[in-house]
Amino acid sequence: MRASLIAAAAALALVAGPVLGADKIKIGFVTTLSGPEAVMGNPMRDSADLALDMLGGKIGGVPAEIVYGDDQQKPDVGRQIIEKFLEKDRVDFITGILGSNVLLAIYQPVIKSKTIIISANSGPHQIAGEMCSPYFFSTATQNDEGAEAMGQYMTDAKITDVYAMAPNYAAGKDMIAGFKRNFKGNISAEVYTTFGQHDYQAEISQIRAANPKAVFVFYPGGMGIQFVKQYAEAGLKDKIQLYSIYTADEAAIPALQDAAAGNYTAGNWSADLDTPRSRAYVAAFRKKYGYTPANYGADSFDAIFLIDSAVKAVKGDLADKKALIAAMAKADFPSVRGDLSYNVNHFPIENFYLFKIVKDGESYALKPEHTIFTNYKDSYAKDCKMPAVE
């Protein structure tokens, strides 16, 4: 299996030449690997492992290892993991970071240590704006963007009277803010539920009573699985169209099956996105793990190759942080999303699509239906006064 992955890497021109500098590179990878939200964290870990395998176990030609930490979706646990990464493991880079609540908790200690951190999922608005740092990069999105794309699509489709829901935490608030920024119709309700809640019977009864034209939700991982199942079981699936962000996605589809069919979502990637790099990644992932990766995995895969490109550019000289950061800012790596570049705040400038969940043979898939935004920039970059590298 390992030989075939390395061969695939060679075909993609990913095998790096030898470099001088570091003897070994350590990447600290923190995500959620236990509980209901592990449905998102597992493809992140698996994709990072796949990327390192495809690079022959090396980053920029230097032997490398990934050290994993399970934050359990708890900010205090995330802080403990980061302390271990920095003080005991002496990692050179930190990546992963599923939850915005965790990222906000670990951000300052990492930045103050001048360790480069690459978010492969979470993108709270504070870090995209006034709290931006040269030591932070994202291979995912700023939280608001997918919701902004959905808000724009629903406005263009002349959908009115929308019932909006999300969990009551940093990402949930960003998602609703993003949706409201671009949706020009009437929002009949704006509901925030308890983070980690899995019983939505009361909220679904309220939706039924309100009888809106459409429902927009953000419920990632286990929360989304339970919400979408209960929404379908309540008989609303075919009565009130459901639009979502990071709710009915590849991570949740195996558990949802027909309950998710016909739902719409918006984002920067799906396993059916037709780019050469994406096709190669999905094929290699399915061959190694036997399931379809979600966007959380795709962004983690990109994170490893972003690090690889920068280490290669500086010939392994990790002490030259200015050159290392400048190399990362070039985004000189083959992303699964095709061409992308970085904005001043180190969030990607990229496309966003409308996806529909449809039956594909014996399974279900997110099929791209429409490009909503091309080369889209997040709404907070204007507030970023990027400091110089110290």
Secondary structure as UniProt FT lines:
FT   HELIX           2..11
FT   TURN            12..13
FT   STRAND          25..31
FT   TURN            36..37
FT   HELIX           38..54
FT   TURN            55..57
FT   STRAND          58..59
FT   TURN            60..61
FT   STRAND          62..70
FT   TURN            72..73
FT   HELIX           75..84
FT   HELIX           85..89
FT   STRAND          93..96
FT   HELIX           100..112
FT   TURN            113..114
FT   STRAND          116..119
FT   HELIX           125..128
FT   TURN            129..131
FT   TURN            134..135
FT   STRAND          136..138
FT   HELIX           144..156
FT   TURN            157..158
FT   STRAND          162..167
FT   HELIX           170..182
FT   STRAND          187..193
FT   TURN            195..196
FT   HELIX           201..210
FT   STRAND          214..218
FT   HELIX           221..233
FT   TURN            234..235
FT   TURN            237..239
FT   STRAND          241..245
FT   TURN            250..252
FT   HELIX           253..256
FT   HELIX           257..259
FT   TURN            260..262
FT   STRAND          264..267
FT   TURN            271..272
FT   HELIX           276..289
FT   HELIX           295..313
FT   TURN            314..316
FT   TURN            318..319
FT   HELIX           321..329
FT   TURN            330..331
FT   TURN            336..337
FT   STRAND          341..342
FT   TURN            344..345
FT   STRAND          348..360
FT   TURN            361..362
FT   STRAND          363..376
FT   TURN            379..380
FT   HELIX           381..383
//
